[in-house]
Amino acid sequence: MMNAPQAEPFKIKVVEPIKMTTREYRMAAMKEAGYNTYLLKSEDVYIDLLTDSGTSAMSDSQWAGMMLGDEAYAGSRNFFNMEKAVQEVYGFKYVIPTHQGRGAEHILSKCAIRQGDYIPGNMYFPSTRVHQELAGGTFVDIIVDEAHEPDVNHPFKGNVDLSKLEKLIAEVGAKRIPYIHIATCVNMAGGQPISMANLAGLRELCNKYKLRIVLDNTRTVENAYFIKEREPGFQNKSIKEIVREICSHADAVTMSCKKDSLVNIGGFLAMNDEHFYRKAQSLCIIYEGLHTYGGLAGRDMEAVARGIYESVADDFHIAWRIEQVQYLGERLIRAGIPIVLPVGGHGIFIDAKKFLSHVSQDKFPAETLAAALYVESGVRGMESGTVSAGRDKKTGEHKYPKLELLRLAIPRRVYTNSHMNVVADAVIKLYDKRKALKGLKMTFEPEEMRFFHARFENL
Ligand code: F0G
């Protein structure tokens, strides 16, 4: 923690009061929500760790920028500010704004994927994979095996296993691979970073086969901090320099600005290839909006532009952000709580299979834990396990994923370490009482994306 400031590198100018509730109140609220934390009303939540997406606190500069929104239909000055920020910070020539990350994934998939193609990636993010499949492609996981093992401690669990990629190329041929989609700080693996050396190795291999690399740039600033902390040769480089170097290995990026860029809404697709840009621009107009707003208001683009600069303006911002997550992780590790190791960039992922080892996977241990944590403390997390995995289309059975996790994602600049202490205390208390939890029974099961709407009963 070389660069971490002693306390928050900001002071609080505006506050949002949160409702304090009793255990009885939360029990009733959880029951009404069918034991699914997605169905809770946010006003009933004390500390909301459902996601780190779009939940950041914006700075005074970003809010001031919102007043400078140029809401012209075409050529808004805020678009040019956003374009310049992407060019300067990430180093891509052409920028297409989108309403959020999945808008960029949609356009990319439609532009580049043909029926029967394969798209390798270091694990998948659900929206990314769905867009690849809708365009006729098949996702292939080429992440290192360690990423699938919750308690294997490896500094760069987001790395690509280059031999898996070579094997795929040998099997299907490079022509069937339109691009490789690589994420920084891999969300589904627990916010685990990729190393610069691995990215450089991937670039070399891709050059050999003339393959393009598209980066899921959503958490690149967070990834840069881990490179600075863990990879030899980067200690004296700034986060800004490391971010730029990460991007230099990619041909294009998709981005959800709702994470690293500290905004509530926004995204983009950026690239260096003019032909790809022209094609993507046309699709943007059809699906998102004119190519100088892409589904965003002028004020939103201004907040994005300012957020991008802020995220790399100094190293203290990101050091504090990551170290807050590490702080919560360390407290849980010290108490013997089973979590994904090492602690990732944007949240804590509790291993529900181990935490509730007496609850079988058909009784949804991660969902059970999410519901119980809310009742215990008013803290809301998100299931990432059997409910999210869905059913096997062929057999109709639940898919039982290796990782059955409760994610506690930390919003940026929103909570203090006192809140983190409340979270840690609640998880530890629940661990002592874990044998009382018996699991859940699903009483309503939607066909698609069941984790958003499914309802349960307590067993
Ligand atoms: N890529 C990654 C790695 C993500 O984590 C997300 C969103 C997206 C793409 C899609 O971006 O939401 O702006 O359309 N992740 C959120 C989460 C939803 O809770 O982890 P989006």
Residues whose N, C-alpha, C, O or C-beta is under 5 A from the ligand:
A	BS01	F0G	T51 D52 S53 Q100 G101 R102 F125 S127 N187 D216 T218 S256 K258 G266
